[in-house]
Amino acid sequence: MMVFHMLRSEIGEEAFREGERLLFRERRFQPSTWDDLRSAFEEASGEDLAPFFRQWTERAGAPSLALDGVRAKPGRGGRFEVEGTVRQEDPAYRLDVPIRIETEAGAESLVVYLTKEKKEFRWEGSARPLAVSLDGAFDLFRRLHREEIPPALSQTLGADSVWIVLPRPGATDADSALALLARSWASRPGVHTTRERLPDEVFARSSVWLLGPTVYDEEFAAALPPEAAWKDGAWTTPSGVFPADRHTAVLTLRHPSGGDLSWTLVRPENADVVPAIGRKIPHYGKYGYLVFEGETNVAKGEWTATESPLRVKLSP
Protein backbone atom coordinates (compact mmCIF):
# COMPACT_ATOMS: atom_id res chain seq x y z
CA MET A 1 0.00 0.00 0.00
CA MET A 2 1.27 3.44 -0.89
CA VAL A 3 0.35 4.79 2.56
CA PHE A 4 2.88 2.48 4.21
CA HIS A 5 5.50 3.16 1.56
CA MET A 6 5.17 6.90 2.17
CA LEU A 7 5.07 6.40 5.94
CA ARG A 8 8.39 4.57 5.74
CA SER A 9 9.87 7.57 3.94
CA GLU A 10 8.29 9.94 6.45
CA ILE A 11 9.73 8.41 9.63
CA GLY A 12 12.68 6.36 8.38
CA GLU A 13 13.35 2.64 8.08
CA GLU A 14 14.32 2.01 11.70
CA ALA A 15 11.27 3.74 13.20
CA PHE A 16 9.01 2.06 10.65
CA ARG A 17 10.26 -1.40 11.62
CA GLU A 18 9.87 -0.58 15.31
CA GLY A 19 6.31 0.60 14.63
CA GLU A 20 5.53 -2.70 12.94
CA ARG A 21 6.85 -4.59 15.96
CA LEU A 22 4.80 -2.46 18.36
CA LEU A 23 1.66 -2.93 16.32
CA PHE A 24 2.16 -6.69 16.17
CA ARG A 25 2.83 -6.92 19.89
CA GLU A 26 -0.11 -4.76 20.98
CA ARG A 27 -2.76 -5.61 18.37
CA ARG A 28 -1.95 -9.21 17.47
CA PHE A 29 -5.10 -11.18 16.55
CA GLN A 30 -7.25 -8.07 17.01
CA PRO A 31 -8.99 -5.80 14.51
CA SER A 32 -6.98 -2.59 14.10
CA THR A 33 -7.99 0.87 13.01
CA TRP A 34 -5.99 3.62 11.38
CA ASP A 35 -5.77 5.23 14.83
CA ASP A 36 -4.16 2.06 16.18
CA LEU A 37 -1.59 2.18 13.42
CA ARG A 38 -0.96 5.87 13.97
CA SER A 39 -0.40 5.37 17.71
CA ALA A 40 2.12 2.58 17.14
CA PHE A 41 4.15 4.52 14.60
CA GLU A 42 3.99 7.71 16.66
CA GLU A 43 5.42 5.86 19.65
CA ALA A 44 8.15 4.36 17.49
CA SER A 45 9.12 7.61 15.80
CA GLY A 46 8.35 10.21 18.46
CA GLU A 47 6.56 12.25 15.79
CA ASP A 48 3.02 13.62 15.54
CA LEU A 49 1.63 11.65 12.61
CA ALA A 50 -1.96 12.88 12.85
CA PRO A 51 -1.61 15.21 9.81
CA PHE A 52 -0.06 12.41 7.75
CA PHE A 53 -2.81 9.88 8.50
CA ARG A 54 -5.58 12.46 8.20
CA GLN A 55 -4.34 13.48 4.76
CA TRP A 56 -3.95 9.98 3.36
CA THR A 57 -6.82 8.10 5.02
CA GLU A 58 -9.58 10.70 5.29
CA ARG A 59 -9.13 13.01 2.33
CA ALA A 60 -10.54 11.98 -1.03
CA GLY A 61 -8.55 12.29 -4.23
CA ALA A 62 -4.82 12.56 -4.85
CA PRO A 63 -2.33 15.34 -5.56
CA SER A 64 -1.48 16.38 -9.10
CA LEU A 65 2.09 17.64 -9.51
CA ALA A 66 3.93 19.64 -12.15
CA LEU A 67 7.42 20.97 -12.85
CA ASP A 68 7.64 24.55 -14.02
CA GLY A 69 10.39 26.94 -15.04
CA VAL A 70 13.21 24.40 -14.81
CA ARG A 71 16.48 25.77 -16.16
CA ALA A 72 20.21 25.36 -15.75
CA LYS A 73 22.69 28.20 -15.54
CA PRO A 74 26.40 28.68 -14.83
CA GLY A 75 27.30 29.04 -11.17
CA ARG A 76 30.31 30.49 -9.45
CA GLY A 77 33.75 28.97 -9.80
CA GLY A 78 32.86 26.78 -12.76
CA ARG A 79 29.96 25.14 -10.95
CA PHE A 80 26.43 24.64 -12.25
CA GLU A 81 23.02 25.62 -10.91
CA VAL A 82 19.53 24.29 -11.56
CA GLU A 83 16.37 26.02 -10.45
CA GLY A 84 12.68 25.41 -10.92
CA THR A 85 9.28 25.26 -9.27
CA VAL A 86 7.17 22.36 -8.05
CA ARG A 87 3.44 23.00 -8.36
CA GLN A 88 0.31 21.24 -7.14
CA GLU A 89 -3.38 21.92 -7.48
CA ASP A 90 -5.36 23.63 -4.75
CA PRO A 91 -6.26 22.57 -2.05
CA ALA A 92 -2.65 21.73 -1.33
CA TYR A 93 -1.29 18.51 0.13
CA ARG A 94 1.65 18.27 2.50
CA LEU A 95 4.27 16.41 0.49
CA ASP A 96 7.95 15.51 0.55
CA VAL A 97 8.58 15.65 -3.19
CA PRO A 98 11.67 13.76 -4.43
CA ILE A 99 13.66 15.55 -7.13
CA ARG A 100 16.41 13.82 -9.11
CA ILE A 101 19.13 15.79 -10.88
CA GLU A 102 20.82 13.75 -13.61
CA THR A 103 24.37 14.94 -14.29
CA GLU A 104 27.36 13.87 -16.38
CA ALA A 105 28.85 12.37 -13.20
CA GLY A 106 25.73 10.54 -12.05
CA ALA A 107 22.49 11.41 -10.29
CA GLU A 108 21.91 13.51 -7.20
CA SER A 109 18.72 13.81 -5.16
CA LEU A 110 16.97 16.46 -3.14
CA VAL A 111 13.57 16.70 -1.45
CA VAL A 112 11.18 19.63 -1.79
CA TYR A 113 8.92 20.05 1.24
CA LEU A 114 5.66 21.21 -0.35
CA THR A 115 2.80 22.58 1.76
CA LYS A 116 1.33 25.18 -0.59
CA GLU A 117 0.45 25.35 -4.27
CA LYS A 118 4.04 25.94 -5.33
CA LYS A 119 7.59 26.00 -4.06
CA GLU A 120 10.86 26.86 -5.75
CA PHE A 121 13.92 24.62 -5.54
CA ARG A 122 17.58 25.12 -6.31
CA TRP A 123 20.51 22.75 -6.83
CA GLU A 124 24.22 23.47 -7.21
CA GLY A 125 26.95 21.04 -8.22
CA SER A 126 30.26 20.59 -10.00
CA ALA A 127 28.98 18.25 -12.75
CA ARG A 128 26.99 19.47 -15.74
CA PRO A 129 23.25 18.80 -15.21
CA LEU A 130 21.45 16.89 -17.96
CA ALA A 131 17.87 16.47 -16.74
CA VAL A 132 15.55 16.99 -13.79
CA SER A 133 12.82 14.55 -12.81
CA LEU A 134 10.10 14.68 -10.17
CA ASP A 135 9.12 11.45 -8.40
CA GLY A 136 10.57 9.32 -11.17
CA ALA A 137 10.43 6.22 -8.94
CA PHE A 138 6.72 6.78 -8.15
CA ASP A 139 7.26 7.05 -4.40
CA LEU A 140 4.27 9.36 -3.93
CA PHE A 141 0.58 8.56 -4.16
CA ARG A 142 -0.46 11.01 -6.87
CA ARG A 143 -2.39 11.41 -10.08
CA LEU A 144 -0.30 10.16 -12.98
CA HIS A 145 0.02 12.13 -16.18
CA ARG A 146 -1.19 10.25 -19.25
CA GLU A 147 2.38 10.18 -20.62
CA GLU A 148 3.49 8.24 -17.53
CA ILE A 149 1.00 5.45 -18.26
CA PRO A 150 2.02 2.98 -21.00
CA PRO A 151 -0.57 2.63 -23.79
CA ALA A 152 -2.81 -0.40 -23.39
CA LEU A 153 -5.48 -2.24 -25.36
CA SER A 154 -8.15 -0.98 -22.96
CA GLN A 155 -7.72 2.53 -24.40
CA THR A 156 -8.73 1.41 -27.89
CA LEU A 157 -11.35 -1.01 -26.63
CA GLY A 158 -13.06 1.62 -24.49
CA ALA A 159 -12.73 4.71 -26.68
CA ASP A 160 -15.88 6.69 -27.46
CA SER A 161 -14.89 7.36 -31.06
CA VAL A 162 -13.24 4.48 -32.92
CA TRP A 163 -12.34 3.87 -36.54
CA ILE A 164 -11.46 0.42 -37.86
CA VAL A 165 -9.13 0.58 -40.84
CA LEU A 166 -9.37 -2.55 -43.00
CA PRO A 167 -6.56 -3.96 -45.19
CA ARG A 168 -5.52 -2.47 -48.47
CA PRO A 169 -7.29 -4.32 -51.30
CA GLY A 170 -5.47 -7.57 -52.09
CA ALA A 171 -2.94 -7.08 -49.27
CA THR A 172 -3.81 -10.22 -47.30
CA ASP A 173 -5.63 -13.54 -47.60
CA ALA A 174 -7.28 -12.72 -44.27
CA ASP A 175 -9.23 -9.82 -45.79
CA SER A 176 -12.67 -11.45 -45.59
CA ALA A 177 -12.10 -12.71 -42.04
CA LEU A 178 -10.94 -9.28 -40.90
CA ALA A 179 -13.94 -7.64 -42.56
CA LEU A 180 -16.26 -9.95 -40.61
CA LEU A 181 -14.41 -9.12 -37.40
CA ALA A 182 -14.72 -5.40 -38.13
CA ARG A 183 -18.44 -5.78 -38.80
CA SER A 184 -18.97 -7.41 -35.40
CA TRP A 185 -16.96 -4.74 -33.59
CA ALA A 186 -18.75 -1.95 -35.47
CA SER A 187 -22.10 -3.04 -34.05
CA ARG A 188 -21.63 -0.75 -31.05
CA PRO A 189 -22.18 3.01 -31.22
CA GLY A 190 -19.25 5.22 -32.16
CA VAL A 191 -17.39 2.58 -34.21
CA HIS A 192 -16.88 3.05 -37.96
CA THR A 193 -14.95 1.23 -40.70
CA THR A 194 -12.92 2.29 -43.73
CA ARG A 195 -10.13 1.15 -46.03
CA GLU A 196 -8.93 4.66 -46.75
CA ARG A 197 -6.89 7.20 -44.85
CA LEU A 198 -9.04 9.18 -42.47
CA PRO A 199 -9.39 12.95 -42.82
CA ASP A 200 -6.85 14.56 -40.51
CA GLU A 201 -9.50 16.09 -38.26
CA VAL A 202 -11.24 12.70 -37.85
CA PHE A 203 -8.00 10.81 -37.21
CA ALA A 204 -6.94 13.41 -34.63
CA ARG A 205 -9.96 12.76 -32.40
CA SER A 206 -10.40 8.99 -32.78
CA SER A 207 -8.77 5.83 -31.53
CA VAL A 208 -7.98 3.47 -34.38
CA TRP A 209 -7.82 -0.26 -35.09
CA LEU A 210 -5.50 -1.27 -37.93
CA LEU A 211 -6.58 -4.72 -39.13
CA GLY A 212 -3.96 -6.37 -41.31
CA PRO A 213 -1.74 -4.44 -43.75
CA THR A 214 -3.30 -0.97 -44.04
CA VAL A 215 -2.60 2.47 -45.47
CA TYR A 216 -1.07 3.39 -42.11
CA ASP A 217 1.64 0.70 -42.08
CA GLU A 218 4.58 3.07 -42.49
CA GLU A 219 3.41 5.53 -39.84
CA PHE A 220 2.69 2.78 -37.33
CA ALA A 221 6.06 1.10 -37.87
CA ALA A 222 7.82 4.44 -37.42
CA ALA A 223 5.95 5.01 -34.15
CA LEU A 224 7.04 1.72 -32.57
CA PRO A 225 8.95 2.21 -29.31
CA PRO A 226 12.68 1.38 -29.14
CA GLU A 227 11.86 -1.99 -27.57
CA ALA A 228 9.82 -3.09 -30.61
CA ALA A 229 10.40 -3.46 -34.34
CA TRP A 230 9.06 -4.88 -37.60
CA LYS A 231 12.03 -6.25 -39.54
CA ASP A 232 12.72 -9.10 -41.95
CA GLY A 233 9.21 -10.47 -41.63
CA ALA A 234 9.27 -10.69 -37.84
CA TRP A 235 7.91 -8.76 -34.89
CA THR A 236 10.27 -7.81 -32.09
CA THR A 237 8.75 -7.16 -28.65
CA PRO A 238 10.23 -7.10 -25.13
CA SER A 239 9.26 -10.78 -24.98
CA GLY A 240 11.29 -11.84 -28.01
CA VAL A 241 11.27 -12.06 -31.81
CA PHE A 242 8.28 -13.69 -33.52
CA PRO A 243 8.14 -14.56 -37.25
CA ALA A 244 4.95 -13.08 -38.72
CA ASP A 245 4.13 -16.16 -40.80
CA ARG A 246 3.62 -18.17 -37.59
CA HIS A 247 2.41 -15.50 -35.18
CA THR A 248 -0.32 -12.91 -34.78
CA ALA A 249 0.79 -9.56 -33.37
CA VAL A 250 -1.52 -7.18 -31.50
CA LEU A 251 0.26 -3.92 -30.67
CA THR A 252 -1.17 -0.79 -29.04
CA LEU A 253 0.67 2.53 -29.26
CA ARG A 254 -0.04 6.02 -28.06
CA HIS A 255 -2.03 7.91 -30.68
CA PRO A 256 -0.02 10.52 -32.62
CA SER A 257 -2.47 13.15 -31.34
CA GLY A 258 -1.70 12.22 -27.72
CA GLY A 259 -4.20 12.47 -24.91
CA ASP A 260 -6.19 9.36 -24.03
CA LEU A 261 -6.33 8.13 -27.63
CA SER A 262 -4.50 5.09 -28.96
CA TRP A 263 -4.14 3.01 -32.09
CA THR A 264 -3.86 -0.76 -32.20
CA LEU A 265 -2.49 -2.99 -34.93
CA VAL A 266 -3.88 -6.51 -35.36
CA ARG A 267 -1.76 -8.48 -37.85
CA PRO A 268 -2.98 -12.11 -38.05
CA GLU A 269 -0.76 -14.94 -39.26
CA ASN A 270 -3.64 -16.29 -41.38
CA ALA A 271 -7.40 -16.04 -41.85
CA ASP A 272 -8.21 -19.10 -39.73
CA VAL A 273 -7.11 -17.52 -36.44
CA VAL A 274 -9.00 -14.23 -36.85
CA PRO A 275 -12.32 -15.23 -35.17
CA ALA A 276 -10.55 -16.62 -32.08
CA ILE A 277 -8.16 -13.67 -31.82
CA GLY A 278 -11.10 -11.28 -32.08
CA ARG A 279 -12.85 -13.03 -29.19
CA LYS A 280 -9.73 -13.05 -27.01
CA ILE A 281 -8.49 -9.48 -27.43
CA PRO A 282 -11.05 -7.91 -25.03
CA HIS A 283 -9.73 -10.14 -22.21
CA TYR A 284 -6.22 -8.65 -22.42
CA GLY A 285 -7.11 -5.00 -21.94
CA LYS A 286 -4.29 -4.11 -19.54
CA TYR A 287 -1.52 -5.14 -21.95
CA GLY A 288 0.23 -3.06 -24.58
CA TYR A 289 1.21 -5.97 -26.80
CA LEU A 290 0.09 -9.56 -27.42
CA VAL A 291 1.53 -12.34 -29.56
CA PHE A 292 -0.41 -15.46 -30.50
CA GLU A 293 0.77 -18.69 -32.07
CA GLY A 294 -2.32 -20.08 -33.68
CA GLU A 295 -5.04 -19.36 -31.13
CA THR A 296 -2.68 -19.57 -28.14
CA ASN A 297 -1.27 -16.49 -26.47
CA VAL A 298 2.50 -16.95 -26.23
CA ALA A 299 3.59 -13.45 -25.17
CA LYS A 300 2.04 -10.41 -23.56
CA GLY A 301 3.33 -7.38 -21.75
CA GLU A 302 3.34 -3.66 -21.15
CA TRP A 303 5.47 -1.08 -22.89
CA THR A 304 7.93 1.03 -20.95
CA ALA A 305 6.71 4.58 -20.39
CA THR A 306 9.55 6.72 -21.74
CA GLU A 307 8.05 10.20 -21.63
CA SER A 308 6.83 12.27 -18.72
CA PRO A 309 6.05 15.96 -18.20
CA LEU A 310 7.74 15.47 -14.83
CA ARG A 311 11.12 14.94 -16.50
CA VAL A 312 12.78 17.96 -18.10
CA LYS A 313 15.89 17.68 -20.27
CA LEU A 314 18.27 20.57 -19.81
CA SER A 315 19.96 22.44 -22.64
CA PRO A 316 23.72 21.85 -22.89
N, C-alpha and C positions, 0 to 999 in steps of 0.2 A: 504494500500500500504506500502511495506517495506520502501520506501523512507521516508515517514512521521514517521513511527515507529523509524527509525534510527535518524531522525532529532530531534524527541522528546528526545532521549537519548543524542544527541549532545548538545542541548542548555538548557535542563531541562524543567520540566513540566510547571512551571510558565511562562517562556518565550514563550514556545510553545503555550499555551492558549492565551497569549497576541497577538502573531503573527496571530492566527486564527481570533481574534477579529478585528485586523487591516485589515486583508485581506477582511473580510466580510464588514467592514465599507467602505473601499476604492474601492473595486471591485465588490460590490453587483450588480447582474444582468448584469455583463459585462464578456466577455470572458477574461480569465487570462492566462498568460504565466508562464513558470518556472521563468523567471526574476521577474515577479510580485510577485510570492510567495517568492522568495529569498529576495526581498526588504522588504517585510512585516516582515519576520522573522529576518532579519538583524536589522531592527529598534527595534524590540521587545527584541532582545538579546544583541544588541551592539557588535555583532561578525561579522567578515568577513566570509560569508558563500559561497563565490564564489567557493572555491576549493571543498566544499562538493557537491554543485549542479552540478558542472562540472563533477565530478567523477561519480555521480549516474544518471545523465540525458543525458550525452553526450557520455560517454565511453561505448563501447559494451562489453558484457561478464560479468563475475562475479569472485570474488576472490575464490581461492581454498586454504584452510588452512590445516595445519598439526601440530601435537604435536610431538616433538622429544626430546630424551634424558631426559625424566622425571624420576626423582628419589628422594627418601626421604633419609635423613641422620640425625643422631643425631646432635642437636645444643648445645649451651652452657647452663649450668644450668638446664639440664633436659628438655630443649625445643626441638622442632623438626623443621627441615628445608625441604623445597621442592624446587627443581630447575628444569628448563627445558627450552625449546626453542619453540617459535611459528614461524612457517615458512609459507610463501606464495610464489606462483609462480611469476616469473618476466613477465611483468612489475608490480611493486608493487602498491598496493592500500594503501590509508591512512585509517587506521582502528583502532577503539577502541575495542579491542578484550576482551570479558568477560571470565574470568577464574574462575572456582569454585573449591575450595578445600574442599573435604568431609573429615570430621574428626570424631573421636569418640564422640566429644561433639557437633556436628552439622556441618553446612557448613559455609564457609567463602568465600568472593569474592574479586577479584582484577581485574584491567583492565590493559591490555598491549597495549600501544600506539604503533602501528606498522606502520612504514612508508617505511621500506625497506623489503628485502626478508626474513629477520629473526631478531628475537629479543629474548634475554634471559629474563627469569623472575625468581623471587625468593620469597618465602613465608616463614615466621617463625611464629610459634605458640606454645602454651602449650599443645594442644591436639594432639594425634597421628593421622597423616593423613592417610586416607584410599584410596582415589582416587582423580584424577584431571580430570576435564572435560573442554573442550573449547566450548563456545557458546552452551551449552546444552539446552537452552531455545529457540534457533533459533532466536536470536535477530538481527543477521546480514544477509544481502542479500549475499549469497555465494553459491558456488557449493556444493551440498550435496554428501557425500560419499555413495556408494551403500548400505553399511550396515545401514545407517541412514534412508533408504527408506524401508518401510514395503513391503514384497513381495505381488504382485498383479496378478490377472488373466491375465492382459495385457502382462505380461512377457512371459507366456507360449503361449498365443494366437499369439504374434508377433515374436516369436523366429525364427531364420533362420533355425536351425536344431532341429527337433522335432521327438521324438519317442512316439508312442502310445502303451502302454502295455495293452493287453487284459486280461480278467480274466483267472485264472487257469482253466483247463478243469473240467467241472462239478461243479464249485464253486458257480454259480448263475443261476437262471432262466432267468436272463436278458442277458445272453450271446449273443444270436442272435441279440437282439436289440442293444447291445453295439458294436457288430461287424459291423452292418450296419452304426452306427454313426461313427465308426473309418474309415470305407471306404469312407464316405462323407468328413471327415476332411482330409483324406490322398490324396485327389484329387489335393491339391496344392503342389508345389515343396518343397522339403526339409522335407516332413512328411512321416514317415515310421511306420509300425506296427509290433508287435511281441507278443508272449505269454511267451517268455523266458526272462531270465536275459540278459541284454545287456553286451557285453564285456566292461571291465572297461574303456578302452580308448574311447569308443563310448559314454558310459554313462557320462563320465567326460566333454564332450563338447556339450551335447544336453539337451534341456529342455524336460520334460517328462510328458505325460498324463498317469495316472493310472486309467483305467476304470474298476470299480468293484473290487472284491477281486483278487489281483495279487501276483506275486512272491515277490513284494516289500512291502507287508503289514507291516511286522515287522519293517523294517527300517523307513517307513513313520510314523508309530505310535510313534516310539522312537524320531523322529525329531519334533513332535508337540510342539509348544511353551507352556509355563506354563499355559497360559490362555485357552488351549484346551486339549481335551482328548477323547479317545475311551475306554469306560468302560461299562461293563454290557449291551452291546447291544445298547448303546446310544452315541451320539456325544455331547460333551460339547464345546461350543464356548463362547465368551464374551457376546453373546446375550441370552444364556440359554442352557438348556439340551434338546436334541431332540432324541427320540427313533428312531432307524434306520429302524424299520419295518413300520414307518409312515412318514418318512422324507428322502429326498435326500440331501446328503452333498457334497458340492464342496469346497475343501480346497486347497489353494496354499501356498507352503512353499518355502523358499530359498533353492536352489539346494545344495546338499552336497559339490559340487565343488566350490560354491561361485560365484562371478562375477555377471553377469546379468542373469544367468540361474535360472530356477525355476522348480519345479515339482508340478503337480496338481492332486489331487485325485477327481474322480467323482464316488460316491457310491449311485446308485439309489435305491429307496425303492422297485421298481418293474419294470418289463419290459415296462409296458404301458406308463410310464412317460418319458422314454428315449428320444423319438423324440422331445418332447416339451422342455425338459431340454437342449438338444443339440442346439436347435434354440435360446434359451434364453441366454445361457452362454456368447456369444460374446458381449451382451449388458451390461454386468456387469464388464467390464475390470478393473475398478479402485479398485475393492474390493478384499480382501484377502480370504474371506470366504462367502459362500452362503448356505442357507438352504431352501429347497422347501418342501411344503406339497402338494402332488399331483403335479399339474403344477403351483402352486402359490408360489411365493417367500415370505417366512415368516420371514427371517432374513438375514441380510447382514452386512458386516463391514470390517474394516481394522485391521490387527494385530498391536500390539505395537512393535515398533522398540526397541530392547533391547541391541543391540550391536553397537558400534561406534568406529572407530579408533581415535576419538577425546575425548575418555574417557579412562584413563589409571589407572588401579588398582595398588596400591602400595604394595610392599612386607611388611609384618609385621616386 
